[in-house]
Amino acid sequence: MPFFKVRNKKILLITNFKVMFSSFKRTENFIKLKRAEACLRIAYSKPLVYFTVRDPYERVASFYKDKFQQHPAKYSLDSSLKWETPQKIFFPLLGLNNKTSNEEIREALLGTSFEMFIDMLAQCYHLDEHVNPQHWILNHPQYRFFKNLNVHEKQLSVFKIENLSHMSEFSYLTGFDSNVSMNSTKKLNADCSMNNEMLKKINSIYANDFKYYGYKLRITEPQTMDDSD
C-alpha cells in the first residue's frame, strides 16, 4: 500500500501507484505502512500528512507505457514472467484468460494502442489502485475496512510532483531525493496523444482529481454537424 512514515519525524506520506511510489519505496528513511496502520497513526498520533499527486493525463500515460509497453517487452517468456494485477484487469476486455499463453498475452498488450487502452480504462478503472482516481486513497468507496482515513484538512498538505517548488519543499521536509526517479517511463517512445473522445473519458473518470488538486482540464472540442448530410 502507498503509505509511508518518515523516520524520526512526525510525518506520514500518502501517495498513489504511478505517483513516485517506486521512488518512495526505495528511499531509506521512508518506512512503508499498511493502510490500517496509517489510519491508526492519523487518528491517534496526529502526524502531518503529506499527499503527493500527479497530473491525471500524465499518470494515465505513464501507466500505459509501463504496463502495456515497458513491462511486456522487458522480460523473457519463461516461468519468471508474472503478469501483474493492474494488467490482468484488462485481460477479459482483450479476450485473454488463464489458458492464454504468455506469448499471446504479451503480443496483445504490446498491440494495444493508447486509444484502445483509454476505451478499456473507462470500463475497469475501479478495479485496481493503479488506475483508481487519486482522491480515492483518502476515502475509498469500495473498501469495507478503513475506508476513510479521516485526514483533517489542517493535517494535510498536497504536493504536485511535477511542480518544482512543491517537490523542493517536499524534499526539504522529508529528506527525499527528488532527482532520483525509479521505474520511469519518460524515455519510452510511445504515442500517447489524445483525441476528443479520449479526453472526454479521462476527464470523466478523474473529474475530482482535476477539481480537488487544481489540475487544468484539457477542454474537449465541441462536435459539429456534417453539412454534407
C-alpha positions in Angstrom: 0.0 0.0 0.0 1.3 3.5 -0.8 1.7 4.8 2.8 4.9 5.7 4.5 6.2 7.2 7.7 9.3 9.3 7.7 12.0 8.0 10.1 12.5 10.2 13.1 9.8 12.7 12.0 6.1 13.0 12.8 5.2 12.9 9.1 3.0 10.4 7.3 3.2 10.2 3.5 0.3 9.2 1.2 0.7 8.7 -2.5 -0.8 6.5 -5.3 0.7 4.0 -7.6 2.3 5.7 -10.6 2.9 8.8 -8.4 6.5 8.2 -7.4 5.6 5.2 -5.3 8.6 3.2 -6.6 10.9 6.0 -5.7 9.4 6.4 -2.2 9.8 2.6 -1.6 13.5 2.9 -2.3 14.0 5.9 -0.1 16.0 4.7 3.0 14.2 6.9 5.6 10.7 6.2 4.3 9.1 3.2 6.1 6.2 1.5 4.3 3.0 1.1 6.2 -0.2 -0.8 5.7 -3.4 1.2 5.3 -4.7 0.1 8.8 -1.6 1.3 10.5 -1.7 4.6 8.5 -5.3 5.1 9.6 -4.5 4.5 13.2 -1.5 6.8 13.2 -3.6 9.6 11.6 -6.2 9.1 14.3 -4.0 8.8 17.4 -0.6 10.3 16.6 -1.9 13.3 14.7 1.1 13.5 12.3 1.5 16.0 9.5 0.1 14.2 6.4 1.8 14.9 3.0 -0.1 13.7 0.0 1.7 13.6 -3.4 -0.4 13.9 -6.5 0.1 13.8 -10.3 -1.5 15.3 -13.4 -4.1 12.6 -14.3 -3.2 12.8 -18.0 0.5 12.1 -17.2 -0.4 9.3 -14.7 -2.6 7.5 -17.3 0.1 7.8 -20.0 2.8 6.5 -17.5 0.6 3.5 -16.6 0.1 2.6 -20.2 3.8 2.9 -21.1 4.7 0.8 -18.0 2.1 -2.0 -18.0 1.3 -2.2 -21.8 4.7 -1.4 -23.3 7.7 -1.5 -21.0 6.9 -4.5 -18.8 5.7 -6.9 -21.6 8.8 -6.1 -23.7 11.3 -6.2 -20.8 11.0 -9.8 -19.7 11.7 -13.1 -21.5 8.8 -15.5 -22.0 9.7 -18.1 -19.3 8.5 -19.1 -15.9 9.9 -15.9 -14.3 7.4 -13.8 -16.2 4.5 -12.9 -13.9 1.6 -10.7 -15.1 0.6 -8.1 -12.6 -3.0 -7.4 -11.3 -3.2 -4.0 -12.9 -2.5 -5.8 -16.2 -4.9 -8.7 -15.5 -7.9 -6.4 -15.0 -7.7 -5.7 -18.8 -7.4 -9.3 -19.8 -11.2 -10.0 -20.2 -11.5 -6.9 -22.4 -8.7 -8.1 -24.5 -10.2 -11.6 -24.8 -7.5 -13.2 -22.7 -7.9 -15.8 -20.0 -5.9 -18.3 -17.8 -5.4 -20.6 -20.8 -3.8 -17.9 -23.0 -0.1 -18.3 -23.4 2.4 -15.7 -22.2 3.4 -15.0 -25.8 -0.2 -14.2 -26.8 -0.7 -12.1 -23.7 2.5 -10.1 -24.5 1.5 -9.6 -28.1 -2.0 -8.4 -27.0 -0.6 -5.9 -24.5 2.1 -4.6 -26.9 -0.5 -4.4 -29.7 -2.9 -2.3 -27.7 -2.9 1.3 -28.8 -3.3 4.1 -26.3 -6.7 4.9 -27.7 -7.8 1.2 -27.2 -6.4 1.4 -23.6 -8.4 4.5 -22.7 -11.5 2.9 -24.0 -10.9 -0.1 -21.8 -9.8 2.0 -18.9 -13.3 3.6 -18.8 -14.7 0.2 -18.2 -12.4 -1.1 -15.5 -10.6 1.9 -13.7 -12.5 1.0 -10.5 -10.8 -2.5 -10.3 -7.2 -1.6 -9.3 -5.5 1.1 -7.3 -3.0 1.8 -10.2 -5.8 3.4 -12.1 -8.3 4.4 -9.4 -8.8 8.2 -9.1 -6.2 9.6 -6.8 -8.6 11.0 -4.2 -10.0 7.5 -3.6 -6.9 6.8 -1.5 -8.2 9.1 1.2 -11.7 7.7 1.2 -12.1 4.6 -1.0 -15.7 3.9 -2.0 -15.1 0.2 -2.4 -13.3 -0.6 0.8 -15.1 -2.2 3.7 -12.5 -1.6 6.3 -10.6 1.6 6.9 -12.5 3.1 4.0 -12.0 6.7 5.2 -8.6 7.8 6.5 -10.2 10.8 8.2 -7.4 13.2 7.5 -8.3 16.6 8.8 -7.6 19.4 6.3 -5.3 21.1 8.8 -3.1 18.0 8.9 -3.0 17.7 5.1 -0.5 19.2 2.7 -0.7 18.4 -1.1 2.4 18.3 -3.2 2.2 18.1 -7.0 5.1 16.0 -8.2 5.6 18.0 -11.5 5.8 21.3 -9.6 9.4 22.0 -8.9 8.8 24.3 -5.9 6.4 21.8 -4.4 9.0 19.0 -4.7 11.8 21.2 -3.5 9.8 21.9 -0.3 8.8 18.2 0.0 12.4 17.1 -0.3 13.5 19.7 2.4 10.8 18.5 4.8 11.2 14.7 4.3 14.8 14.1 3.1 13.5 12.7 -0.2 15.9 13.0 -3.2 13.6 14.3 -6.0 16.4 13.9 -8.5 16.2 10.1 -8.4 13.3 8.6 -10.3 12.6 4.8 -10.2 10.5 2.9 -12.8 10.5 5.9 -15.1 8.8 5.7 -18.5 9.9 9.1 -19.8 12.4 7.7 -22.3 9.9 5.1 -23.7 8.8 6.1 -27.2 5.0 5.5 -27.3 2.2 7.5 -28.9 0.1 8.8 -26.1 -1.6 11.6 -28.0 -5.3 12.1 -27.0 -8.2 12.8 -29.3 -11.5 14.4 -28.3 -13.2 11.2 -27.2 -10.2 10.1 -25.2 -10.1 13.4 -23.3 -13.8 13.1 -22.5 -13.2 9.7 -20.9 -10.2 10.8 -18.9 -11.9 14.0 -17.8 -14.9 12.0 -16.6 -13.0 9.3 -14.8 -10.7 11.6 -12.9 -13.0 14.7 -12.7 -12.5 15.1 -8.9 -8.7 14.7 -9.2 -8.7 17.7 -11.6 -11.1 19.6 -9.3 -9.5 18.9 -5.9 -5.8 19.2 -6.8 -6.0 22.1 -9.3 -5.0 20.4 -12.5 -6.1 22.0 -15.7 -8.6 20.2 -17.8 -7.8 19.9 -21.5 -11.0 21.2 -23.0 -12.7 18.9 -25.4 -13.7 20.4 -28.7 -17.5 20.6 -29.4 -18.8 18.2 -32.0 -20.0 19.8 -35.2 -22.7 18.6 -37.6 -21.6 17.4 -41.0 -23.1 19.8 -43.5 -22.8 17.2 -46.3 -25.7 15.1 -44.9 
